[in-house]
């Protein structure tokens, strides 16, 4: 584990939640941080300017995460360590989920049964939007104002099973 001190005013406070085969990381914003670096079991996963990140480990098991706030002059503050137990990646009712139109220009739809949560992440892993507590069989996502690119759409069932789809946004 890295232990460095920097010019940030505090270390990020990390929380991790395992939802089926996904791990959702969220942390407090740190004054003075330019970006955040995410690690799973001391392996660098990626960096982001936001305060959330989604990980999908390929195998079931226990995983421990830390986040470093990247401060000026390449100094870091390290968060608390959060460990979770994640399920292996396996698509839940993949044949029963539909995302269309794809690619899209302004909105898209998700159709399926027992959808509890929809989370959409940009290419850097930042959570763009989250829709919770929905039991609708058709969900409309308005993506006006989003940057063009490929987004990961995580769909979680009421039973905690999840599937991930990609959607391409054009302008």
N, C-alpha and C positions, 0 to 999 in steps of 0.2 A: 504494500500500500504506500502511496506517495504521501509524504508529509513535507509540504513546502508552505511558506508563508508569503503573502504578497501585500499589495496595497488596497485590497478590497476591505470593506469595513466589517464584513462577517462572512462566515462560511454558509453555503446554501444548506437548508434543511430539507432532506429528501424523504419522500414517501414512495412506496412501490406497491402496486396492486396487481396480482395475477388474476386474469380473467380468461379462463380456458387456456389456450395456447399463447396468450399474449401477456406481456408485462408492461403496465403503464407506469411510467415514472413521472413524478411531478416534484418540483422543488421551489423554494422561495427565491425570489429575485434578490440579487446581491448588488448593493450600490458599488459602483466602480468596476463591475464585471463587463467585459467586452463580449464574451461568449462563454459557453459551458461545454465541457468535455465529459462524455459519458463512458463509464467503464463497467464491464461485467466480468467478475472474477479476475480483476486486474488486466483484462484485455480491452483495449480501446475499441469502442463501437462507433463513435462519431461525435460530431460537435454540432451545436445549435446556438442561435441567439435567443431562443425562447426558453420557457421554464417547464417544458414537458417533452417526453420522448417515448416512443413505443418500440418495444423489442419483441421479437418472436423467436425464442430459442428453438433450434431444430430438434432437440431431444428433451424428454421429460426429465425433471430434476430440480435440485435446489440451486438457485443462483443468487449471488450477492452483487450489489450495485453500489457505486459511488459516483458522485458528480463533482467535477472540479470547476470552480469559477475561474475563468481566464482573465486575469487582471492586467493592468498596464505593466510593461517591462517584463512580460512572460513570467509573472509570479502567479501562484495559484493558492486558492483556499479550497480545502477538501471537505465535502459534506460528510454527514454520518453515513454509515454503511447500512443498507437495507437488504435483507435476504428474503426471498420468496420461493415458493414451490410452484413450478409451471408445468403444465401438461405438454405433451409432444404436439407438434403441428399435425393436425389432421382436420381436413375440411369437414364442416358440419353441413349436412343437407345441401351440398354444393349444387345439386341439380334443381333444388327448390328455390334458389335465390337468383334474382334477375336484376341487373343494373343496366339501364339504358337511358338515353342514347349514349353511346360511347364510340368515338369521342363526342364531346358536347361543347356548346358555346355559351350557355347561360344557365341551364338547369339540367338535372338528371333525376331519375327515379330509381328507387330500390323497392323491389317487390319480394315478399316472402312471408312466412308465417312465424309468429312468436318472436318477432324482433324486439329486443329490449333496449339496445343501445347501438347507435351508429357513431363511429368516430372517424374523422377524416384527417389524415396527416399529409403534409407536403413532403417533398423529396428529401428535406433535411431532418425529417422526423418530428417537426413541430405540429402540435395539435391545432388544426385550423378551425374545426367546429365539432361539436358533440351534441347529439340528440339523445336524451335519456327518457326512460319510462314510456316508451311508445309500444303499443301493441297493434299499431296500424299495419295493415298488410301492404300498403303502398305509402312510401315516404318520398316527398319531394325535397330535393336539395337545390337551393339557389346558390349558384357559384359566381354570380355577377361580382366583379371587383376582385376576384382571385387572379393571381398571376397565372399565365399559361404554363402548362407542364403536366407531369404525371403525379397523381395523388393516390395514396393508399387508403382504401375504405375498409374499415374493420366493422363487421356486423356481428353483434353478440346476441345470442338467443336468451330467452327468459331462463333457460336451464344453465347458462354460463358457457355454452359452446360458442365458438367463434369461427368466422371465415373472413378472409381478406381478399379484396378485389382491387383492381387498379382502374382508375378512370383518367382519361386525358382531357384536359381543358384547353381549348383553342380560343383565340381572339380574332 
